Amino acid sequence: MKLTKKIIFLLFLYLPFYGLMAQEGLPIYSDYLTDNYYLIHPSMAGVANCNKARLTAREQWMGLENAPSLQTFSVNGRVGDSQSAIGAIVYNDQNGYHSQTGAYLTYAHHLMFSRNTIDLNMLSFGLSAGLIQRKLDETAFIEPDPIVARIVQSSTEFNLDFGFSYHYINFYAHATIKNLLKNDGININDTSNGLAISKFDNLTNYLFSMGNVFSKFGSDWSFEPSILFSYKDGTEESFMDYNFKTYRDFEFGSIFVGISYRRSFDGADYTFTNGSTSSQKLQYITPIVGMEYNNFMFAYTYSNQSNTIVLNNGGYHQLTLGFNFGCRKEKYDCECPSVN
């Protein structure tokens, strides 16, 4: 069965406006699973024994014009031998007629509660300050609409993210509040022609993640189940990631494979040509493969949207390249790939 042409037209017309509310800074995809929890949790800056630089490129619906794409570059590390750390993130996000570029600077501090130098017991706090510029190009809109000004709208905003992390031997947990400040963004607030559309300024997003790494003593294999929960305060949208990764250690580094399943708790209604209605919830399945070779890291993920109705079945391709530098000797006797 197919959607009616009217519904398809409305979908493409209003996707850009939905994006104004949905894009609240750096998007949350599966890139954090490629050895880069710092992208979503500022408290993870400098938590590892190496300084880390990561470059990620993500392309959705390859071959489709104006398809979403995202590029990020992040770097983080300790300040000398202190318990303090700094980091930075820059990104470019394109989504149809809407685009945003942003930069974050991070300060993190790590408190050690270990009984000795090999037992990992660490509480971390992190604060990121970000500057985000958003643009909406209405000049390419072809359908007349009284709320479309046919100009390039833009806004620049400042916001803050705050979070904490706790590591205890092989266990970890993170909690972060993103977009602490209220910002209007690009809002349609035109009261001409009798139209009035309320502003949307609550972009706060609550994140919680936890996991544990399991391994037998002396084994080169380890297994890491984890979850991520996200809740957006303004729209009350929420989703959960269920993740599982396997690591195999070698003399040159390690190879890891995994899979992630994302399921939203919110549904969307749609209408078929016969007049019947149904609903569906967002679902992603993402296999992950990566390798660390000496100080270099490479990872690839492919996300497949498994809903009944999708705009394109081409999937979401993502590549991550990384480089570790300024490494110190591994301190802790634990299966903790984010730290050691």
C-alpha positions in Angstrom: 0.0 0.0 0.0 1.1 3.5 -0.7 0.6 6.9 1.0 -1.6 9.4 -0.8 0.2 12.0 -2.8 -1.1 14.7 -0.5 0.4 13.1 2.6 3.7 12.6 0.8 3.7 16.3 -0.3 3.0 17.5 3.3 5.7 15.2 4.6 8.4 16.8 2.4 7.1 20.3 2.8 7.1 20.2 6.6 10.1 18.1 7.3 12.3 21.2 7.2 10.1 22.9 9.8 10.2 19.9 12.0 13.9 19.9 11.7 14.0 23.4 13.2 12.7 21.9 16.4 14.4 18.4 16.1 17.9 19.6 15.6 19.1 20.9 18.9 22.8 20.8 18.5 25.0 17.8 17.7 22.7 15.0 16.7 22.9 11.7 18.6 23.6 8.7 16.3 25.6 5.6 16.8 29.0 7.4 16.5 29.5 7.3 20.3 29.8 3.5 20.0 33.0 3.9 17.9 35.2 4.7 20.9 33.8 8.2 21.3 31.5 8.6 24.3 32.9 12.2 24.6 30.6 13.2 21.7 27.5 12.9 24.0 29.0 13.0 27.5 31.3 16.0 28.3 32.5 14.2 31.4 34.3 11.7 29.2 36.8 14.2 28.1 40.3 13.1 29.1 39.1 9.9 30.8 41.4 7.7 28.8 45.1 7.1 29.2 45.6 8.6 25.7 44.6 11.9 24.2 42.1 11.2 21.4 41.3 12.8 18.1 38.3 11.5 16.1 36.9 12.4 12.7 33.4 11.1 11.7 31.4 11.4 8.5 27.8 10.2 8.2 25.7 10.0 5.1 22.0 9.1 5.0 20.1 7.9 2.0 23.0 7.9 -0.4 22.1 9.1 -3.9 19.1 11.1 -2.6 19.4 14.9 -3.2 19.5 17.0 0.0 19.8 13.9 2.1 21.0 14.4 5.7 24.8 14.3 6.3 26.9 15.0 9.3 30.6 15.6 9.9 32.3 15.8 13.3 35.8 16.3 14.6 36.6 15.9 18.3 39.8 16.0 20.4 40.2 15.6 24.1 42.8 14.7 26.7 44.3 15.3 30.1 46.0 18.6 31.1 49.5 17.3 31.8 49.5 14.9 34.8 46.6 16.6 36.5 43.1 15.2 37.1 41.7 17.9 34.8 41.0 17.5 31.1 39.9 19.7 28.1 38.2 18.9 24.8 36.7 20.4 21.7 34.1 19.4 19.1 33.3 21.0 15.8 30.5 19.7 13.5 28.5 20.4 10.3 25.0 19.0 10.0 23.0 19.2 6.7 19.4 18.2 6.6 17.5 19.2 3.5 16.9 23.0 3.5 18.1 23.2 7.1 21.7 23.2 8.2 23.7 23.9 11.4 27.3 24.2 12.3 28.6 24.3 15.8 31.6 24.2 18.1 32.0 23.1 21.8 34.7 23.6 24.3 34.8 21.2 27.3 36.4 21.2 30.8 36.3 18.0 32.8 37.6 16.9 36.1 38.2 13.4 37.4 38.1 12.4 41.1 39.9 9.2 42.0 38.6 7.0 44.8 40.7 3.9 44.1 42.2 2.0 47.0 45.4 1.5 45.0 46.8 2.3 41.6 45.2 -0.6 39.7 41.6 -0.6 40.9 39.5 1.8 38.8 37.1 3.8 40.9 36.6 7.3 39.3 33.9 10.0 39.4 34.1 12.5 36.6 32.3 15.8 35.9 32.2 17.7 32.6 30.9 21.0 31.3 30.7 22.0 27.6 30.0 25.4 26.2 28.7 25.5 22.6 28.1 28.0 19.9 25.6 26.9 17.2 24.6 28.6 14.0 21.4 27.4 12.3 20.2 28.2 8.8 17.0 27.6 6.9 17.0 28.2 3.1 13.5 29.0 2.1 14.5 30.3 -1.3 14.2 26.8 -2.8 10.7 26.2 -1.6 8.4 25.7 -4.6 5.0 25.5 -3.0 3.4 28.8 -2.0 2.6 29.1 1.6 1.8 32.2 3.7 4.3 31.3 6.4 7.2 30.9 4.0 9.2 34.1 3.6 11.4 32.7 0.8 14.6 34.0 2.5 17.6 32.4 4.2 16.8 32.5 8.0 19.7 32.2 10.4 20.4 32.4 14.1 23.5 31.9 16.3 23.0 30.6 19.8 25.0 29.8 22.9 24.3 26.7 25.1 25.7 24.5 27.8 25.9 20.7 28.4 26.7 19.3 31.8 27.2 15.7 32.9 29.0 13.2 35.1 30.5 9.7 34.6 31.3 7.0 37.1 33.7 4.1 36.4 34.2 1.2 38.8 36.5 -1.5 37.5 34.5 -2.9 34.5 31.3 -1.0 35.1 30.4 2.5 33.9 27.5 4.9 34.0 27.0 8.4 32.4 24.3 11.1 32.8 24.2 14.3 30.8 21.8 17.3 30.5 22.3 18.8 27.0 21.1 22.3 26.1 20.6 23.7 29.6 19.7 27.2 28.3 16.5 28.1 26.5 17.0 29.3 22.9 14.5 30.2 20.3 16.5 29.0 17.3 14.9 29.7 14.0 11.3 30.0 14.8 8.3 30.9 12.6 6.7 33.7 14.4 4.9 35.5 11.6 1.5 37.0 12.7 0.7 38.4 9.3 -2.2 37.0 7.4 -3.8 36.0 10.6 -1.2 33.3 11.3 0.5 32.9 14.7 2.9 30.0 15.4 4.2 29.7 18.9 7.9 29.7 19.5 9.8 26.5 20.6 12.7 27.3 22.9 13.0 24.2 25.1 15.8 22.0 23.6 16.8 20.3 26.8 17.8 16.6 26.3 18.4 14.2 29.2 20.8 11.3 28.5 21.6 8.3 30.6 23.9 5.4 29.6 25.5 2.5 31.4 27.3 -0.8 30.6 29.7 -3.4 31.8 32.6 -5.3 30.1 32.8 -9.0 30.8 35.9 -11.1 30.3 37.6 -14.2 31.7 40.9 -13.8 33.3 43.7 -14.1 30.8 41.3 -14.2 27.8 41.8 -12.1 24.7 38.0 -11.8 24.3 35.7 -9.4 26.1 32.0 -8.5 25.8 30.3 -5.2 26.4 26.5 -4.9 26.7 25.3 -1.3 27.2 22.2 0.9 27.0 21.5 4.6 26.2 18.3 6.4 27.1 17.3 9.8 25.7 14.5 12.1 26.7 13.7 15.5 25.2 11.9 17.7 27.6 10.2 20.0 25.1 8.7 17.4 22.9 8.6 14.5 25.4 10.3 12.3 22.7 12.3 9.4 24.0 14.3 6.4 22.7 16.5 3.6 24.0 19.6 2.1 22.5 20.4 -1.5 23.2 24.0 -2.3 22.4 26.4 -5.2 22.4 30.1 -5.2 21.4 32.7 -7.9 21.3 36.5 -7.2 21.5 39.4 -9.3 20.5 42.9 -8.2 21.6 46.0 -8.6 19.5 49.6 -7.5 19.9 48.9 -4.6 17.4 45.7 -3.5 19.2 42.2 -4.9 18.9 39.3 -5.6 16.7 35.7 -5.0 17.8 32.3 -5.8 16.3 28.9 -5.1 17.6 25.3 -4.3 17.0 22.9 -1.6 18.3 19.1 -1.5 18.3 17.3 1.8 18.7 13.6 1.9 19.5 11.6 5.1 20.2 8.8 5.1 22.7 6.7 7.5 20.6 4.7 6.6 17.5 3.5 8.5 14.4 0.2 8.0 12.7 -0.1 7.6 8.9 -3.0 7.0 6.5 -3.1 4.6 3.6 -4.9 5.2 0.3 -7.9 3.1 1.4 -8.5 5.4 4.3 -7.2 3.1 7.0 -4.7 4.5 9.6 -1.9 2.9 11.5 1.1 3.9 13.6 4.8 3.0 13.9 7.7 3.7 16.1 11.3 4.6 15.0 13.5 1.6 14.8 17.2 1.3 13.8 19.4 -1.7 13.6 23.1 -0.8 13.4 26.0 -3.3 13.0 29.4 -2.0 14.0 32.9 -3.0 13.0 36.2 -1.4 14.0 39.9 -1.9 14.6 42.6 -0.2 16.7 46.0 -0.6 15.2 48.8 0.9 17.4 47.7 4.5 17.8 45.2 4.5 14.9 41.5 3.6 14.9 39.0 2.9 12.1 35.3 2.1 12.4 32.3 1.6 10.1 28.6 1.5 11.0 25.6 0.9 8.8 22.1 1.9 10.2 19.1 0.3 8.7 15.7 1.8 9.4 13.2 -1.0 9.9 10.0 0.9 9.9 7.0 0.1 7.6 7.3 3.5 5.9 10.7 5.0 5.1 11.7 7.7 2.7 14.6 5.6 1.3 15.9 2.1 2.0 19.5 3.1 1.3 20.5 3.1 5.0 22.9 5.3 6.9 26.7 4.9 6.3 29.2 6.2 8.9 33.0 6.2 8.9 35.2 7.1 11.9 38.9 7.7 11.8 40.9 8.2 15.0 44.3 8.9 16.3 45.6 8.4 19.9 48.5 10.5 21.1 50.3 11.4 24.3 49.6 8.0 25.6 50.6 7.0 29.1 51.0 3.5 30.5 47.8 1.6 31.2 47.1 2.1 34.9 44.2 -0.1 35.8 43.7 -3.8 36.0 40.3 -3.9 34.4 38.4 -4.5 31.1 37.7 -0.9 30.5 38.3 0.1 26.8 37.2 3.7 27.3 39.8 4.2 30.0 42.8 1.9 29.4 
